[in-house]
Amino acid sequence: MTERTTTFEVHPARGAFNAAFFTVMGPNLEWNLRRHKRRVFADLPGSVVELGSGVGANLPYLAPGSTLVAVEPNPPMHRRLRAAAERRGVRLDLRERVAEDTGLPDASVDAVISSLVLCTVPDPDAVLAEVRRILRPGGTYRFVEHVAARPGTPTRWLQRVLRRPWAWTFEGCSCERDLEAAVRAAGFARVDVEPYRLHTPFVPFNSQIAGVVHV
Ligand SMILES: C[S@@+](CC[C@H](N)C(=O)[O-])C[C@H]1O[C@@H](n2cnc3c(N)ncnc32)[C@H](O)[C@@H]1O
């Protein structure tokens, strides 16, 4: 049985480092991910739940005037997230909770989004079960995530070698998760996933998937 972890340990130095890192690197990451995000985050409804919003990378995909329920347990991200939502004109409902346990009612949400979060949560299967629980019939979960490279490739080797310093630096992030398999096994009615490869200097991060799943 998987142990369900619903607490988040805030590290004052690494939390602040990651908030600054994603603020500084945000435009570059967006440039690399824009094509995939535009596809899966197209036509979002007026109220969206986001898991692990960070400093607000996905706010540009929400229309001004819409509502973002941001499930973000890491307080060092909150100030920048609030400021980014205000600049975008998005109403922010910020919840300091983990994605494994959002506290939202069953079947209450039309759309859930995430980017670069299932790599970091302690229990991706529990998060996917939570997404299924809170989505209404007909609702969608849209995501852009980085994943384990194909076995035997140089990228997969590098992901293995760098796993400890990478996880330490990026607060638990793993480049070794087969998230496509996890999403396919999570019991959604329909799963559309596209694997692709980026060409950034952050090689372990370059194997990615983007998808839309329906309950
Ligand atoms: C790599 S950052 C990505 C942030 C943002 N989504 C982006 O694309 O820039 C991972 C985010 O997941 C958050 N996170 C970590 N564990 C989490 C959990 N159990 N539930 C929800 N969010 C979590 C972190 O605080 C961080 O903001």
The ligand as a Tripos MOL2 file, in Angstrom:
@<TRIPOS>MOLECULE
LIG
   27    29     1     0     0
SMALL
NO_CHARGES

@<TRIPOS>ATOM
      1 C1          8.8490   22.8310  -10.4340 C.3       1 LIG1
      2 S1          7.7140   23.8510   -9.6070 S.3       1 LIG1
      3 C2          6.5810   24.2570  -10.9320 C.3       1 LIG1
      4 C3          5.7990   25.5020  -10.6620 C.3       1 LIG1
      5 C4          4.8510   25.9350  -11.7780 C.3       1 LIG1
      6 N1          3.7740   24.9950  -11.9480 N.3       1 LIG1
      7 C5          5.5960   26.1430  -13.0700 C.2       1 LIG1
      8 O1          5.2890   25.4920  -14.0720 O.co2     1 LIG1
      9 O2          6.4930   27.0010  -13.0840 O.co2     1 LIG1
     10 C6          6.8160   22.6460   -8.6350 C.3       1 LIG1
     11 C7          5.7270   23.2920   -7.7810 C.3       1 LIG1
     12 O3          4.9830   22.2560   -7.1340 O.3       1 LIG1
     13 C8          4.7610   22.6430   -5.7900 C.3       1 LIG1
     14 N2          4.5340   21.4210   -4.9950 N.ar      1 LIG1
     15 C9          5.4340   20.6050   -4.4390 C.ar      1 LIG1
     16 N3          4.8370   19.6020   -3.7850 N.ar      1 LIG1
     17 C10         3.5090   19.7860   -3.9420 C.ar      1 LIG1
     18 C11         2.3430   19.0860   -3.5140 C.ar      1 LIG1
     19 N4          2.4290   17.9580   -2.7830 N.pl3     1 LIG1
     20 N5          1.1390   19.5810   -3.8510 N.ar      1 LIG1
     21 C12         1.0300   20.6940   -4.6090 C.ar      1 LIG1
     22 N6          2.0870   21.4020   -5.0530 N.ar      1 LIG1
     23 C13         3.3090   20.9520   -4.7150 C.ar      1 LIG1
     24 C14         6.0050   23.4090   -5.4140 C.3       1 LIG1
     25 O4          5.8120   24.2420   -4.2950 O.3       1 LIG1
     26 C15         6.2560   24.1950   -6.7000 C.3       1 LIG1
     27 O5          5.5640   25.3980   -6.7150 O.3       1 LIG1
@<TRIPOS>BOND
     1     1     2 1
     2     2     3 1
     3     2    10 1
     4     3     4 1
     5     4     5 1
     6     5     6 1
     7     5     7 1
     8     7     8 2
     9     7     9 1
    10    10    11 1
    11    11    12 1
    12    11    26 1
    13    12    13 1
    14    13    14 1
    15    13    24 1
    16    14    15 ar
    17    14    23 ar
    18    15    16 ar
    19    16    17 ar
    20    17    18 ar
    21    17    23 ar
    22    18    19 1
    23    18    20 ar
    24    20    21 ar
    25    21    22 ar
    26    22    23 ar
    27    24    25 1
    28    24    26 1
    29    26    27 1
@<TRIPOS>SUBSTRUCTURE
     1 LIG1         1 GROUP 0 **** ****
